[in-house]
Amino acid sequence: HGAAELDEMGAEVVPRRTPAPAWLPTAKGEEGDFCLRSSDCAAGLCCARHFWSKICKPVLREGQVCTRHRRKGAHGLEIFQRCQCAEGLACRLQREHGPADASRLHTCQRH
């Protein structure tokens, strides 16, 4: 180890590689932008699979249809993932309309 990699303060001279593109230092992904994880996306968006890539999609609001995973393993098979429900909402079976087994729709509902 020579003095080449370190300056007098002992700090690394080489800048750390950041996951964000250099030309967008603080920008977060907007809806439809490619992402690796939800932290790459702007507030109110999550990173979810869309075909064989992942894009920022809106977090689900109250009353929107959500995906309930019966088996944990099923998650990886989805081509179109939905985001989770927004803070304070839970994905629950909608009971209001029709016979119990008619729709089987899950929606985001207040806890």
C-alpha positions as CSV (number, residue, x, y, z in Angstrom):
1,H,0.0,0.0,0.0
2,G,1.6,3.2,-1.1
3,A,0.7,6.9,-0.6
4,A,-0.8,6.9,-4.1
5,E,-4.3,5.9,-2.9
6,L,-4.5,8.1,0.2
7,D,-4.1,11.8,0.7
8,E,-2.6,13.4,3.9
9,M,-5.9,13.1,5.7
10,G,-6.1,9.4,5.0
11,A,-9.2,9.9,2.9
12,E,-9.7,7.9,-0.2
13,V,-9.1,10.0,-3.3
14,V,-11.2,7.8,-5.6
15,P,-14.8,8.9,-5.3
16,R,-17.2,6.2,-4.2
17,R,-19.3,4.8,-7.0
18,T,-22.9,5.7,-6.3
19,P,-25.9,3.8,-7.7
20,A,-27.5,7.0,-9.0
21,P,-26.3,8.1,-12.5
22,A,-23.8,10.9,-12.3
23,W,-26.0,13.3,-14.2
24,L,-28.9,12.8,-11.7
25,P,-27.2,13.2,-8.3
26,T,-30.3,13.6,-6.2
27,A,-33.2,12.7,-8.6
28,K,-35.3,9.8,-7.7
29,G,-37.1,7.6,-10.2
30,E,-40.4,8.8,-11.4
31,E,-43.3,6.5,-12.3
32,G,-42.2,4.2,-15.2
33,D,-38.5,4.8,-14.6
34,F,-36.2,1.7,-14.3
35,C,-35.1,0.9,-10.8
36,L,-33.3,-1.7,-8.7
37,R,-35.0,-1.2,-5.4
38,S,-37.8,1.0,-4.0
39,S,-35.3,3.5,-2.5
40,D,-34.4,4.4,-6.1
41,C,-37.9,5.7,-6.7
42,A,-39.5,8.9,-5.6
43,A,-41.8,9.1,-2.6
44,G,-45.1,7.3,-3.1
45,L,-43.5,4.9,-5.6
46,C,-42.1,1.4,-5.2
47,C,-39.8,-0.7,-7.4
48,A,-41.8,-3.6,-8.9
49,R,-41.3,-6.1,-11.7
50,H,-42.7,-5.2,-15.1
51,F,-42.0,-7.9,-17.7
52,W,-38.3,-8.6,-17.2
53,S,-37.2,-5.3,-15.8
54,K,-38.2,-3.4,-12.8
55,I,-39.8,0.1,-12.8
56,C,-41.1,2.6,-10.3
57,K,-44.9,2.1,-9.8
58,P,-47.2,4.0,-7.5
59,V,-47.8,2.7,-4.0
60,L,-51.4,1.7,-3.7
61,R,-54.0,4.0,-2.1
62,E,-57.1,3.2,-0.2
63,G,-59.6,1.2,-2.2
64,Q,-57.1,0.1,-4.9
65,V,-56.8,-3.5,-5.8
66,C,-53.7,-5.2,-4.2
67,T,-52.1,-8.6,-4.4
68,R,-52.3,-11.0,-1.5
69,H,-49.5,-13.6,-1.5
70,R,-50.8,-16.9,-0.3
71,R,-47.5,-18.6,-0.9
72,K,-44.3,-16.7,-0.2
73,G,-42.7,-18.3,-3.2
74,A,-45.3,-17.0,-5.7
75,H,-43.8,-13.5,-5.6
76,G,-40.9,-14.3,-7.9
77,L,-43.2,-15.6,-10.6
78,E,-45.1,-12.4,-11.2
79,I,-44.4,-10.5,-14.4
80,F,-46.4,-7.5,-13.3
81,Q,-46.0,-6.8,-9.6
82,R,-48.0,-4.3,-7.7
83,C,-46.7,-2.1,-5.0
84,Q,-47.7,-2.7,-1.4
85,C,-50.5,-0.6,0.1
86,A,-49.5,2.8,1.4
87,E,-48.7,3.4,5.0
88,G,-51.6,2.6,7.4
89,L,-53.4,0.4,4.9
90,A,-53.7,-3.3,4.7
91,C,-54.5,-5.6,1.8
92,R,-57.8,-7.3,2.7
93,L,-60.4,-9.3,1.0
94,Q,-63.3,-7.0,-0.1
95,R,-66.5,-8.3,1.5
96,E,-69.0,-5.6,0.5
97,H,-70.5,-6.7,-2.7
98,G,-72.0,-9.9,-3.9
99,P,-71.5,-13.5,-2.8
100,A,-68.3,-14.1,-0.8
101,D,-66.5,-16.0,-3.6
102,A,-67.7,-13.9,-6.5
103,S,-64.9,-11.3,-6.8
104,R,-62.2,-12.4,-4.4
105,L,-60.8,-8.9,-4.9
106,H,-58.3,-7.7,-2.3
107,T,-58.1,-3.9,-1.8
108,C,-56.1,-1.6,0.4
109,Q,-58.2,-0.8,3.5
110,R,-57.6,1.1,6.7
111,H,-56.3,-1.1,9.5
